[in-house]
Amino acid sequence: MVEVWLPYGSTEVCVRVPTANLLDVIEPRKISSARNPQAEIKSALQNPLGANRLAEMVKPGAKITVVLKDSGISTNQMLISALLEEMNSAGVGDKDVTIIVAYDPFRAASSRQDSPVLSEELLARLRVIKHRCEADEQVYVGETSSGIKISLNKIFAEADVKILAGPVEPYPIIGYNGGRELVLPGVASLDSIREAFRLGINRESKKGSLEGNPVHDEMVEAADLAQVDFALSIVRDAGLDVVKAFAGRIDKAFEESVRLAEEIYKVSVKNRADIVFVSPGGSSFDRSLQEAALCLEGALEIVKRRKAVALIAECASGFGDKEFLEALSRFRDPKDLRKHLERRFSVSGLMAYRLMNLLQQVNLVIVSVIPDYYVSRLFGMKTARTANEAYRLLAGIIGNRGKVSFIPYGNLTVPFVKE
């Protein structure tokens, strides 16, 4: 027997399978992280791509807005501290700087409210607000070529200097987060978000894919309309440690970040598996079923059709947003849910639609803390109490000789079969 450990909330769980059945463990490429991440970020700011240094753009008294991707307090702290040091060197005071925490429609509302964004020391120094796409005052900035009207947070839209900061990593539907994602959906109105993400029903809108991705195309145009002045992007490894930083013009910083991210996160495999075990990657990614399910499309890429997938995700916060729960409860056929979304669209409903499509293609077993009754009775999904029980259940369906693949960091891994 061979043991494979998978992240589960803040801990790990073990799956034991016969050695002959193990096909592969699919993980992001191991790459050396920066010895001094703060120095790496500082170096990027001192050597911007396609732009002047930020210290040359800002001046005392100017209205400066930084849109921050909430990526955990440690990462947030490094990014904001480095930006402040750069701007303070030009005489800019803390009172001139507003931090807007970007809205992320893929995170359940309970997750968005939980953790602090910055240290108490920085929170005391700076004005920090969270963008509320429904409540904040919006300013219309223009229309994309497809006719989508873009309205943005007024504080951001009317700033003298607009800065974006956050990691660039594979992300569902939009391809990669960071960069332009911090404008749309980050500081966009709910109507703008809905109209852009309505295009996410398109199969070309998927994690790790930018070319021909209609949602990403809308994000590019929205960022152009916003007239972003400067971007600071970082690329992290599977352990969420900083590997490299890029700064400067938004397109340059994003392109270089994506190039490195693809080297780390895109993983080719030779053969499809009969059974795929996938974990989103632990507590940063599996707070709710809504968030955890985002990793399943990667598993679908490498599993044989009509075979099996086990989702190993704690889901300590339950199912997720009300719209996600209602969509799964109310509809059984994804075609019916699609018709509903065409009339009354929501990103949470889109996530439910994608999960329902997956359920049509594979046998799915979920290991989580959500009571079995709700998962199996309400949504018709199979459950198991432990990862090993899930393996026994799926082996009974697929057969004892079925080949098994494991994806420990599903939300960050972009697996594909090398034809």
ZAMARGU-4260 file (C-alpha; in steps of 0.2 Angstrom, whole numbers, plus 5000, padded with zeros to 4 digits):
<rodrens>
0) 5000/5000/5000 | 5005/5018/4997 | 5000/5033/5007 | 4996/5050/5000 | 4992/5065/5011
5) 4980/5078/5005 | 4976/5095/5013 | 4960/5096/5023 | 4956/5113/5031 | 4970/5117/5042
10) 4976/5099/5043 | 4979/5084/5031 | 4971/5067/5028 | 4979/5051/5022 | 4973/5040/5008
15) 4979/5022/5006 | 4979/5014/4989 | 4988/4998/4982 | 5004/5003/4975 | 5000/4995/4958
20) 4984/5007/4957 | 4994/5023/4960 | 4995/5032/4943 | 5003/5049/4949 | 5002/5063/4961
25) 5000/5079/4951 | 5007/5094/4960 | 5013/5112/4955 | 5032/5112/4950 | 5043/5114/4964
30) 5053/5130/4962 | 5064/5140/4974 | 5055/5154/4983 | 5063/5171/4986 | 5075/5170/5000
35) 5069/5188/5006 | 5052/5191/4999 | 5051/5209/5005 | 5068/5212/4996 | 5061/5204/4980
40) 5045/5215/4980 | 5056/5230/4984 | 5067/5226/4969 | 5052/5224/4957 | 5046/5242/4963
45) 5064/5249/4959 | 5064/5241/4942 | 5047/5243/4935 | 5042/5236/4918 | 5037/5248/4904
50) 5034/5262/4917 | 5042/5275/4928 | 5045/5271/4946 | 5030/5273/4957 | 5040/5286/4967
55) 5041/5297/4952 | 5022/5296/4949 | 5015/5301/4966 | 5017/5317/4975 | 5011/5323/4992
60) 4993/5328/4993 | 4988/5317/4978 | 4973/5305/4980 | 4981/5288/4979 | 4971/5272/4979
65) 4978/5254/4980 | 4966/5240/4976 | 4972/5225/4986 | 4968/5207/4982 | 4965/5199/4999
70) 4978/5185/4999 | 4981/5182/5017 | 4987/5194/5030 | 5006/5189/5027 | 5005/5192/5009
75) 4994/5208/5010 | 5006/5215/5023 | 5022/5213/5012 | 5013/5221/4997 | 5006/5236/5006
80) 5022/5239/5016 | 5033/5239/5001 | 5021/5251/4992 | 5020/5263/5006 | 5039/5263/5008
85) 5041/5267/4989 | 5028/5281/4991 | 5034/5288/5007 | 5051/5290/4999 | 5042/5303/4987
90) 5035/5312/5002 | 5018/5304/5001 | 5009/5303/5018 | 4998/5289/5024 | 4983/5300/5024
95) 4985/5302/5005 | 4983/5283/5003 | 4966/5273/5002 | 4967/5254/5002 | 4952/5246/4994
100) 4950/5227/4996 | 4945/5220/4980 | 4928/5210/4979 | 4930/5192/4974 | 4913/5184/4968
105) 4920/5167/4969 | 4923/5168/4988 | 4907/5164/4999 | 4901/5179/5009 | 4906/5171/5025
110) 4924/5169/5020 | 4925/5187/5014 | 4920/5193/5032 | 4931/5182/5042 | 4949/5186/5043
115) 4958/5203/5045 | 4966/5210/5030 | 4981/5219/5037 | 4990/5221/5054 | 4983/5232/5067
120) 4997/5244/5065 | 4994/5246/5047 | 4975/5247/5049 | 4978/5261/5062 | 4989/5271/5049
125) 4978/5269/5033 | 4961/5271/5027 | 4956/5253/5022 | 4939/5249/5015 | 4931/5233/5007
130) 4923/5236/4990 | 4904/5232/4991 | 4898/5230/4973 | 4880/5233/4978 | 4882/5247/4991
135) 4897/5258/4986 | 4894/5273/4975 | 4899/5269/4957 | 4905/5280/4943 | 4902/5275/4925
140) 4918/5275/4915 | 4913/5268/4898 | 4907/5253/4888 | 4917/5238/4882 | 4916/5233/4863
145) 4903/5220/4867 | 4892/5233/4875 | 4894/5230/4893 | 4893/5246/4903 | 4907/5247/4916
150) 4904/5257/4932 | 4918/5257/4946 | 4920/5262/4964 | 4920/5281/4965 | 4935/5282/4976
155) 4945/5272/4964 | 4938/5280/4948 | 4942/5298/4955 | 4959/5294/4962 | 4974/5304/4955
160) 4985/5288/4955 | 4977/5270/4953 | 4987/5255/4959 | 4983/5237/4959 | 4992/5224/4970
165) 4991/5205/4972 | 4996/5188/4967 | 4994/5181/4950 | 4987/5163/4950 | 4976/5151/4941
170) 4958/5155/4944 | 4941/5148/4938 | 4932/5156/4923 | 4944/5171/4921 | 4960/5161/4918
175) 4971/5170/4930 | 4968/5182/4944 | 4977/5197/4949 | 4981/5212/4937 | 4965/5217/4928
180) 4954/5206/4939 | 4956/5219/4953 | 4946/5231/4942 | 4933/5219/4936 | 4926/5212/4947
185) 4937/5219/4960 | 4930/5237/4961 | 4916/5235/4948 | 4897/5237/4951 | 4886/5222/4953
190) 4878/5225/4936 | 4895/5226/4927 | 4901/5210/4936 | 4885/5201/4931 | 4885/5206/4913
195) 4904/5201/4911 | 4903/5184/4920 | 4887/5180/4911 | 4899/5175/4897 | 4907/5162/4909
200) 4894/5150/4903 | 4905/5148/4888 | 4916/5133/4889 | 4931/5143/4884 | 4930/5153/4901
205) 4941/5142/4912 | 4955/5141/4924 | 4972/5143/4916 | 4966/5149/4900 | 4967/5167/4893
210) 4967/5166/4874 | 4949/5166/4868 | 4942/5168/4885 | 4927/5180/4884 | 4927/5185/4902
215) 4946/5189/4902 | 4943/5200/4887 | 4930/5210/4896 | 4942/5212/4910 | 4956/5219/4899
220) 4944/5232/4892 | 4938/5237/4909 | 4955/5239/4915 | 4959/5250/4900 | 4944/5261/4904
225) 4949/5263/4922 | 4966/5270/4916 | 4976/5260/4929 | 4993/5269/4933 | 5003/5255/4941
230) 5003/5237/4946 | 5012/5226/4958 | 5010/5207/4955 | 5018/5192/4964 | 5019/5174/4959
235) 5019/5161/4973 | 5022/5143/4975 | 5010/5129/4981 | 5015/5134/4999 | 5010/5152/4995
240) 5028/5158/4997 | 5033/5172/4986 | 5044/5166/4971 | 5045/5182/4961 | 5038/5200/4960
245) 5034/5210/4944 | 5029/5229/4944 | 5025/5243/4932 | 5013/5244/4918 | 4998/5233/4921
250) 4999/5223/4905 | 5018/5220/4907 | 5018/5215/4925 | 5003/5203/4922 | 5011/5195/4906
255) 5027/5191/4915 | 5018/5185/4930 | 5007/5173/4920 | 5022/5167/4911 | 5030/5161/4927
260) 5014/5155/4934 | 5011/5144/4920 | 5028/5136/4922 | 5024/5132/4940 | 5005/5128/4940
265) 5002/5120/4922 | 5006/5101/4924 | 5005/5089/4910 | 5000/5071/4913 | 5002/5056/4901
270) 4987/5046/4905 | 4969/5049/4912 | 4965/5041/4928 | 4950/5030/4933 | 4949/5039/4950
275) 4955/5056/4954 | 4956/5062/4972 | 4957/5081/4973 | 4959/5093/4987 | 4957/5112/4984
280) 4973/5115/4995 | 4968/5117/5013 | 4960/5131/5023 | 4964/5145/5011 | 4953/5136/4998
285) 4940/5124/5006 | 4930/5135/5018 | 4914/5131/5009 | 4908/5119/4996 | 4905/5134/4984
290) 4924/5138/4985 | 4930/5120/4986 | 4921/5115/4970 | 4931/5127/4960 | 4945/5114/4959
295) 4934/5100/4951 | 4936/5106/4933 | 4955/5102/4935 | 4951/5084/4940 | 4938/5083/4925
300) 4953/5086/4913 | 4962/5071/4918 | 4949/5058/4923 | 4942/5046/4911 | 4924/5049/4905
305) 4910/5042/4917 | 4923/5037/4930 | 4926/5044/4947 | 4932/5060/4957 | 4933/5062/4976
310) 4933/5079/4983 | 4942/5081/4999 | 4937/5097/5007 | 4933/5102/5025 | 4919/5115/5021
315) 4919/5121/5039 | 4908/5136/5033 | 4895/5125/5025 | 4888/5126/5007 | 4892/5144/5003
320) 4881/5158/4997 | 4862/5157/4997 | 4861/5158/4978 | 4873/5144/4976 | 4863/5133/4989
325) 4846/5138/4981 | 4852/5133/4963 | 4858/5116/4968 | 4842/5113/4979 | 4830/5119/4966
330) 4837/5112/4949 | 4842/5095/4945 | 4845/5097/4926 | 4859/5109/4921 | 4849/5114/4906
335) 4835/5121/4917 | 4847/5130/4928 | 4855/5138/4912 | 4838/5145/4907 | 4836/5152/4924
340) 4853/5160/4923 | 4849/5168/4907 | 4834/5177/4915 | 4842/5180/4932 | 4861/5178/4932
345) 4872/5177/4947 | 4890/5171/4949 | 4885/5159/4963 | 4872/5152/4952 | 4885/5150/4938
350) 4896/5140/4950 | 4882/5129/4954 | 4879/5127/4935 | 4897/5121/4932 | 4896/5109/4947
355) 4880/5102/4940 | 4888/5099/4923 | 4902/5090/4931 | 4890/5079/4941 | 4883/5073/4924
360) 4900/5067/4918 | 4908/5058/4933 | 4904/5049/4949 | 4908/5062/4963 | 4910/5058/4981
365) 4913/5072/4994 | 4922/5070/5010 | 4918/5085/5021 | 4911/5090/5038 | 4894/5095/5030
370) 4881/5083/5036 | 4878/5068/5024 | 4859/5071/5024 | 4861/5088/5016 | 4874/5083/5003
375) 4866/5066/4998 | 4847/5069/5001 | 4846/5087/4994 | 4859/5087/4980 | 4860/5069/4976
380) 4879/5068/4978 | 4888/5053/4986 | 4897/5056/5003 | 4910/5047/5013 | 4916/5050/5031
385) 4934/5048/5027 | 4945/5048/5012 | 4949/5030/5013 | 4930/5026/5014 | 4929/5036/4998
390) 4942/5026/4990 | 4933/5009/4995 | 4917/5016/4988 | 4924/5022/4971 | 4934/5006/4969
395) 4918/4996/4972 | 4910/5006/4957 | 4925/5007/4945 | 4934/4991/4950 | 4949/4986/4961
400) 4961/4988/4947 | 4957/5006/4943 | 4971/5018/4942 | 4971/5033/4954 | 4978/5050/4952
405) 4980/5063/4966 | 4979/5082/4965 | 4984/5089/4982 | 4983/5108/4977 | 4968/5108/4966
410) 4964/5126/4966 | 4981/5131/4960 | 4985/5116/4948 | 4981/5116/4930 | 4983/5098/4924
415) 4981/5093/4906 | 4983/5077/4896 | 4998/5078/4885 | 4991/5071/4868
</rodrens>
